[in-house]
Amino acid sequence: MPDNTHSGHRARLRERFEKEGLDGFQPHEVLELLLFYAVPRRDTNELAHRLLERFGSLDKVFDAGIDSLIAVDGIGYNSAVLLRLMQPAAQYYMRERFRGKKVCGCTEDMGAYMCSRIGMLGKEVFVAAALDSVRRETAFRVISDGLVTQAAVQLRRLAEFALSSHAESLVIAHNHVSGRLEPSQSDRDATSAICRSLLGIGVKVTDHIIVCGDRYYSFAEAGILPV
């Protein structure tokens, strides 16, 4: 016989999502709702709490590998694939929003664009966008995986990218997976070193953007970009 208690709970959670979206949901409720579609005949509340206890937070559940997810009692292969799909699917969605659009070099547009490219990543990366004379993006490249302080010693890659893309200027960006948006002193020092180095080959850095999810911090907007 079907479990009317569980089926009723599932119906209520789905209806709540249809009316309100996910804004009012707790992390375990988001997981419950997702797991409905991979675990048809089991209480997903228990599984959701088990996942959060194992990984610590919703974002870390979505960042976990398939093998790590399967190691959680009650999580099968289909559930693991569904959960692992969430992060890259969100990132793919954000990229699609800008596909075919000309990304202007103004702070608001470039901040949103960088959020779409690196805001959903579970690791820190350092990237650059080449701009033409009217400040439209002509090329984009991941300069390095890792912290911006590590990327700062890879000035040669930035210079090669700027020259090969015939950039009039560059916007550089990196993400903070810690959740802290403001630049550290090492971020400031690295930015100064990069700006000075690239000016030596006639390329100006017009902004350094720090991304954290769908939020961004602009060195230019804050008035701390070296000139």
Secondary structure, DSSP 8 states (H G I E B T S, - for coil): ---HHHHHHHHHHHHHHHHHTTTT--HHHHHHHHHTTT-TTS-HHHHHHHHHHHHSSHHHHHHS-HHHHHTSTT--HHHHHHHHHHHHHHHHHHHHHHTT---BSSHHHHHHHHHHHHTT-SS-EEEEEEE-TTSBEEEEEEEEES-HHHHTT-HHHHHHHHHHTT-SEEEEEEE-TTS--S--HHHHHHHHHHHHHHHTTT-EEEEEEEEETTEEEEHHHHT----
